[in-house]
Each structure stands twice: as structure tokens, then as C-alpha cells.
Amino acid sequence: MLHLIYIFAFTIIAFLTISNLIRSLITVSMDSQRPSSRGKSNMYGSRGVPHPELLDDRGVPINEPLLVMRSVSVEDARQQLDALYKASPSQTIDIDEEK
């Protein structure tokens, strides 16, 4: 009897999950076909107001890259990490290194 209740419960959950999936797919396809004003600029939200982090002190939108990445070789990264580790105040000295 308990097995039938489990099968019935998981069948209901499966139907709810699949119906939710189909409803989400329909919603996404409807949104993709609708022309939106958000495509003009990525920095504006749904209300057309820019996010506060994209504004300078005067409230003017900034026009500069927010993240600048430079490539670093593996050896340079290792040296920088070693320098940070050696400069750390909580560095512990191993007994083997003292000898």
C-alpha cells in the first residue's frame, strides 16, 4: 500500500514538473519574440534607470570598462602569490626550514 502512495505522489510531482517546464519554455519563447527596449543598453534595468554602481558621484553614467583583465603567466602569478604569502603576518615557520 505504501508503494502505491509513493508511486502516486511521484507521478503527481512529475506531471507538475513537466507542466512547469512547458510553461517556462512558452514564456521564454514569447519573451524572445517580443521586441524589447532593453536590447538598446545593457546597463539599464526594467525601469530604464541605470544601476547606482554605473553612475559616478554626480549621477552621470560612467563610460569606462568596469573590469580590466590582463593576462599573467603562471610563473608571474606564482611569484606574486609567494610574495603575498611571505609578507603575511600570520606566516608560520616550519621546524624543517630553520635547519
C-alpha positions as CSV (number, residue, x, y, z in Angstrom):
1,M,0.0,0.0,0.0
2,L,2.8,2.4,0.9
3,H,4.4,1.7,-2.5
4,L,1.3,2.8,-4.3
5,I,1.2,6.1,-2.4
6,Y,4.9,6.8,-3.3
7,I,4.2,6.0,-7.0
8,F,1.1,8.2,-6.9
9,A,3.0,11.1,-5.2
10,F,6.0,10.9,-7.6
11,T,3.6,10.7,-10.6
12,I,1.9,13.9,-9.5
13,I,5.3,15.6,-8.9
14,A,6.5,14.5,-12.3
15,F,3.4,16.0,-14.0
16,L,3.8,19.2,-12.1
17,T,7.4,19.5,-13.1
18,I,6.8,18.8,-16.7
19,S,3.9,21.3,-16.9
20,N,6.1,23.9,-15.2
21,L,8.9,23.2,-17.7
22,I,6.5,23.6,-20.7
23,R,5.0,26.8,-19.2
24,S,8.6,28.2,-18.7
25,L,9.5,27.3,-22.3
26,I,6.4,29.0,-23.6
27,T,7.1,32.1,-21.5
28,V,10.7,32.3,-22.7
29,S,9.7,31.9,-26.4
30,M,7.1,34.6,-26.0
31,D,9.6,37.0,-24.4
32,S,12.2,36.3,-27.1
33,Q,9.7,37.2,-29.9
34,R,8.6,40.4,-28.2
35,P,10.7,43.5,-29.1
36,S,12.2,44.9,-26.0
37,S,13.8,48.2,-25.2
38,R,16.4,46.5,-23.0
39,G,18.4,45.5,-26.1
40,K,19.5,49.1,-26.6
41,S,21.6,49.2,-23.5
42,N,22.6,46.5,-21.0
43,M,23.2,49.0,-18.1
44,Y,19.5,49.9,-17.7
45,G,17.2,47.7,-15.7
46,S,13.5,47.1,-16.3
47,R,12.5,50.6,-15.2
48,G,15.0,52.4,-17.5
49,V,17.1,53.7,-14.6
50,P,20.8,52.7,-14.5
51,H,22.2,50.8,-11.6
52,P,23.8,53.0,-9.0
53,E,27.2,51.3,-9.5
54,L,27.2,52.5,-13.1
55,L,26.9,56.2,-12.0
56,D,29.7,58.5,-10.9
57,D,29.5,60.9,-7.9
58,R,27.4,63.4,-9.9
59,G,24.9,60.8,-11.1
60,V,26.2,60.7,-14.7
61,P,26.6,57.2,-16.3
62,I,30.2,56.2,-16.5
63,N,31.7,55.4,-19.9
64,E,34.7,53.2,-19.0
65,P,35.3,49.5,-18.6
66,L,34.2,48.1,-15.2
67,L,36.6,45.2,-15.3
68,V,40.0,45.2,-16.9
69,M,41.9,41.9,-17.0
70,R,45.4,41.4,-18.1
71,S,47.0,38.1,-18.9
72,V,49.6,36.9,-16.5
73,S,51.9,34.0,-16.9
74,V,51.7,31.1,-14.5
75,E,55.2,31.9,-13.2
76,D,54.3,35.6,-12.5
77,A,51.2,34.5,-10.7
78,R,53.2,32.1,-8.6
79,Q,55.7,34.7,-7.7
80,Q,53.0,37.2,-6.7
81,L,51.3,34.6,-4.5
82,D,54.6,33.6,-2.9
83,A,55.3,37.3,-2.2
84,L,51.9,37.7,-0.6
85,Y,52.4,34.5,1.5
86,K,55.8,35.6,2.7
87,A,54.5,39.1,3.6
88,S,51.6,37.7,5.5
89,P,51.8,38.4,9.3
90,S,50.3,35.0,10.2
91,Q,53.1,33.1,8.4
92,T,54.2,30.0,10.4
93,I,57.8,28.8,10.2
94,D,58.3,25.1,9.8
95,I,60.9,23.4,12.0
96,D,62.4,21.8,8.9
97,E,63.0,25.3,7.3
98,E,65.0,26.6,10.3
99,K,67.7,23.9,10.0
